[in-house]
Amino acid sequence: MVGGALLRDARGFLSHARRRWMVALGGGAASIASYGLALWAMTIAPVAVVAALREISILFAMALAALVLKERVGPVRLASGVVIVLGAASLRLAA
């Protein structure tokens, strides 16, 4: 991502990075923590259960986007949510 941003608009990217480095650092730390937490969860629970729970978190993000950010949940996004629920249910039932 950084490489693409630098190729597209190096000056703008670097300017933005200088102003918002704390946000980037926090986002990177949260991403690493999330990955570590998922790996840890897979050591104490079946992988299918952890995978299903991770997929369900996308639904929470979609609900927050709709309720807090007032994003529109159209038919495509709704259908995607249904597919996620069906996939998570099949993962859970397979365990």
N, C-alpha and C positions, 0 to 999 in steps of 0.2 A: 504494500500500500504506500509506504513512504517513497519507494522508488518511482511509482506511478505519479504521485503528487509532485515529486521533484521534477520529473520530466515535463509534466503539464504546466506547472507554474512555480518554479523554484523560488523566486523572490517572494511571492505571496505565501507559499507554504512556510518558508523560513520565518517570515514576519509573524505569521499566525502561531508558529511553534514557539517563538520567543515570548509571545504574550500569554500563551495558554499551556505552558509546560507542566504546571501543577495538575491540570485536568488530565493531560496525557499520562502523567506519572500515576495518577490515581486510577485511571482506566486500565492501564497496563497491570497494575497491582491487583485490581479486581479480577481481571481476566486470568491471571496466574493463580489466584486464590480459588476461583471457580473451577479451574481445571484440576487443581490439587484436591479440592473437596470431592469432585466426582471420582477421581482415582481412589481416594480414601474410602468413599462409600462403596466402591466396587470390591474392596477387600473385606467388607463386613456384610454385604448383602449380595444377592444374586444380580448378575449384570443386567438381566432383563428388567428387573424392578427398578434399578437405577436409571437405565435407559428410558423406561417409560416415564419416570418422574422428571427427567431432563426434558423430554418432549412436552410434557404438560406445562412446564415453565414458560414455553412459548405462548401458550394460551393466556397465562397470567400477563405476559407482556402485551399481548394483543388487547386484553381487557383494560389494562392501564392506559394504553395508547388511546383507546376509544373514550374512556371515562375522564382521564386527566388531561390528555393532550387534545381531546375533541377530534381525533382522527375519524374518518368515515370508515365504517366496516361494511363494505359492499359484498356482493354475492361471491366474488372470487376469494376474498379474505375469509368469509364465512365458510365456504367450501373447504378452504385450506385448514381451517380449524377442525372441521368434521373429519378430514383425513388424518389429522394429528391424533384426534381422540380415538379413531378406529385403529390406527397404528399402535398407539400406546396400549389400547385394550388387547390387541393381538399379542404384543410383546408380553404383557402381564399374563395372559392366558397360556402362553407357551412355556412359561416358567414352571 
